């Protein structure tokens, strides 16, 4: 799944006209930055390393950005924009029971990890390197995503689908710890596919909440 367009367009300031850069080219630059940040860490990554991967000179890349942080923001904010898309449900799921909705969310979330597997790790690790203003933008999106999951958990407690003794806030944080931690250890080269992984995690999460995943059918479209 592509990052939302508003998160991936050129974001340099200073009166420049970044609109001349094709969206596809900007995506290449952001992806190259993600690869470098993932391999070297944000602090050690250099603009010239990123520019070289897309066939640009360092000065040419600075025409579209003001700093390395612009690229980090594009990655972190873009990752959360994808999360906003994931919390959108169709009419069939909106009326489904909480275990089905939560299981479907888990499957959708894992489904986007294959597109940019390193982005989730970067978003979690380097979020605090953004300016306070940019952190606020990202945290607003994160709060919306977390609220979606917490609402499902609370609904499940209320209707008896989930264990009444669980804390919705703790559960929500634990669910995202599990999901976002996948990028740190899962490698598609292993026999397990993303689809099979999603089913394992779906069952793990639902059993932890006191629901029986075997009695819950596959996620609705």
C-alpha positions in Angstrom: 0.0 0.0 0.0 1.4 3.4 -1.0 2.0 6.1 1.5 -0.7 8.8 1.5 0.1 11.4 -1.2 0.2 14.3 1.3 2.8 12.5 3.3 5.1 11.8 0.4 5.1 15.0 -1.7 8.3 17.1 -1.5 8.3 19.1 1.8 11.2 21.4 1.4 10.6 25.0 2.5 12.5 28.3 1.8 10.4 29.4 -1.2 11.4 26.7 -3.5 9.0 25.1 -5.9 9.2 21.3 -5.2 6.1 20.6 -7.4 8.4 20.1 -10.4 9.5 16.8 -8.9 7.4 13.9 -10.1 5.6 12.0 -7.2 7.3 8.8 -8.4 10.7 10.4 -8.1 9.9 11.7 -4.6 8.8 8.2 -3.6 12.1 6.8 -4.8 14.0 9.4 -2.6 11.9 8.6 0.4 12.3 4.9 -0.1 16.1 5.4 -0.4 16.1 7.4 2.8 14.2 4.6 4.5 16.8 2.0 3.3 19.7 4.1 4.6 18.0 5.0 7.9 17.3 1.3 8.4 20.8 0.1 7.6 22.9 2.8 9.3 20.5 4.4 11.8 19.2 7.9 11.5 22.1 9.6 13.3 24.8 8.0 11.1 22.9 8.3 7.8 24.2 11.0 5.5 22.4 13.0 2.9 25.0 12.1 0.3 24.3 8.4 1.0 20.7 8.9 0.2 21.3 11.1 -2.9 23.8 8.5 -4.3 21.2 5.8 -4.2 18.8 7.8 -6.5 21.5 9.2 -8.7 21.5 12.7 -7.4 24.2 15.0 -6.0 23.9 16.1 -2.4 23.2 19.7 -3.5 20.5 18.6 -5.9 18.7 16.7 -3.1 18.8 19.8 -0.9 16.8 21.6 -3.6 13.8 19.6 -2.5 14.4 19.4 1.3 15.9 21.5 4.0 17.3 18.8 6.2 17.5 15.1 6.8 14.6 15.5 9.2 12.3 16.3 6.2 12.9 12.7 4.9 12.4 11.2 8.3 9.1 13.0 8.7 8.0 11.8 5.3 8.7 8.2 6.4 7.3 8.4 10.0 4.2 10.5 9.0 3.6 8.3 5.9 3.7 5.2 8.1 1.0 6.6 10.3 -1.0 7.7 7.3 -1.1 4.1 6.2 -2.3 3.2 9.7 -5.2 5.7 9.3 -6.2 3.9 6.1 -6.1 0.5 7.9 -8.6 1.6 10.6 -11.2 2.3 7.9 -13.8 -0.5 7.7 -16.5 -1.5 5.3 -20.1 -1.6 6.3 -20.0 -5.4 6.8 -17.2 -5.1 9.3 -18.6 -2.2 11.2 -21.6 -4.3 12.1 -19.5 -7.4 13.0 -18.8 -8.6 16.5 -15.6 -7.2 18.3 -13.5 -10.4 17.9 -14.1 -10.4 14.1 -13.3 -6.7 13.8 -10.2 -6.9 15.9 -9.0 -10.0 14.0 -9.6 -8.3 10.7 -7.6 -5.2 11.9 -4.7 -7.4 12.8 -4.8 -9.0 9.3 -5.0 -5.7 7.6 -2.1 -4.2 9.6 0.2 -7.1 8.9 -0.9 -7.0 5.3 0.8 -3.6 4.8 4.1 -4.5 6.5 5.4 -6.2 3.3 5.2 -2.9 1.3 7.8 -1.1 3.4 9.0 -3.6 6.2 11.6 -1.2 7.6 9.3 1.8 7.9 7.5 0.6 11.1 10.9 0.1 12.8 12.0 3.6 11.8 8.8 5.2 12.9 9.0 3.6 16.3 12.7 4.1 16.8 13.2 7.6 15.5 9.9 9.4 16.1 11.5 11.4 19.0 14.1 12.8 16.6 11.4 14.9 14.9 10.7 18.5 15.9 7.9 18.9 18.5 5.6 20.3 15.8 6.1 17.3 13.6 5.8 14.9 16.5 2.4 16.5 17.3 1.2 15.8 13.8 2.3 12.1 14.0 1.0 11.6 17.5 -2.5 12.9 16.5 -2.7 10.2 13.9 -1.3 7.6 16.3 -4.0 8.5 18.9 -6.7 8.0 16.2 -5.4 4.6 15.4 -5.0 3.5 19.0 -8.5 4.8 19.8 -10.0 2.6 17.0 -8.5 -0.5 18.6 -9.3 0.5 22.1 -13.0 1.1 21.2 -13.2 -2.4 19.8 -11.6 -3.9 23.0 -14.1 -1.9 25.1 -17.0 -3.1 23.0 -15.8 -6.7 23.4 -15.6 -6.3 27.2 -19.1 -4.8 27.3 -20.7 -7.6 25.3 -18.8 -10.4 27.0 -16.7 -11.3 24.0 -13.5 -10.5 25.9 -12.3 -11.1 29.4 -13.9 -8.5 31.7 -10.8 -8.3 33.8 -8.5 -6.8 31.1 -7.5 -3.2 30.9 -8.4 -1.7 27.5 -5.4 0.7 27.5 -2.9 -1.9 28.4 -4.3 -4.3 25.8 -4.2 -1.7 23.1 -0.6 -0.9 23.7 0.3 -4.5 23.8 -1.4 -5.2 20.5 0.6 -2.5 18.8 3.8 -3.7 20.5 3.2 -7.1 18.9 2.3 -5.7 15.5 5.1 -3.1 15.3 7.7 -5.5 16.6 7.2 -7.9 13.7 9.4 -5.8 11.4 12.3 -6.4 13.8 12.4 -10.2 13.4 10.2 -11.4 10.5 11.9 -12.0 7.2 9.8 -13.0 4.1 12.5 -15.4 3.1 11.4 -17.7 5.8 8.8 -20.4 4.9 6.1 -18.4 6.7 4.2 -16.0 4.5 2.6 -12.7 5.7 -0.8 -14.3 5.4 0.2 -17.2 7.6 1.8 -14.8 10.1 -1.3 -12.7 10.2 -3.4 -15.8 11.1 -0.9 -16.8 13.9 -1.0 -13.3 15.4 -4.8 -13.0 15.0 -5.2 -16.2 17.1 -2.6 -15.1 19.6 -4.3 -11.7 20.2 -7.8 -13.1 20.4 -6.9 -15.9 22.8 -5.1 -13.4 25.0 -8.4 -11.5 25.3 -10.4 -14.6 26.2 -12.0 -15.2 22.8 -11.8 -18.4 20.9 -10.5 -17.7 17.4 -11.6 -21.1 16.2 -15.2 -20.0 16.6 -14.7 -16.8 14.7 -14.8 -17.1 10.9 -12.3 -15.5 8.5 -12.3 -11.7 8.3 -15.1 -10.2 6.3 -14.0 -8.2 3.2 
